[in-house]
Amino acid sequence: MIRRFNDRDEARLIDMMSRAFSVPVFEPEIVQEELKGSYTSEGYWENISSEYPLFVDEVDGKIVASGALDGNEIKKLYVDPDMKGKGIGSGMIVFLEGEARKNGIDEVKLTAFPFAVSFYEKHGYVASGNVDTPMDSGIMRTVLMKKKI
């Protein structure tokens, strides 16, 4: 069930993020450790939810996905690695696009990690450029994507 994040979700969301960032998908791997450190710190998700709407998908009391909508930008879409390939991420993306439509938005954008580009392309997103983000541990490359909804 997808719903708004609340402060009682933070520990379960941190648990999911800890597992999600344990799967080696980032280059350089040290960037992954830096992201994991941020995304699993106490108060991080509560702070994010005060900036823009943050949603979670809960199955059997377990947080299995997160996603946010900041204006026309989809952010923080992550899926529990144990749930990948089960439609959880697709459900979240469809939900967030629906929220955008309710707000009168006809085009959404997002920044994707390279390993996730094919997922977004399957959902009709088109790459529109690359972004290299300097981090303490190295350069994190992401792909800008957009979609008319």
Protein Blocks (a to p, Z undefined) as FASTA:
>chain_A
ZZdddfklmmmmmmmmmmmmmpcfbdcfklmmmmmmmmmgghklmmmmmmpccddddeeh
iafbdcddehjacehiacdfklgonlmmmmmmmmmmmmmmmnopabdcddddfklmmmmm
mnopacfbdcddddfkbccddddddddZZ
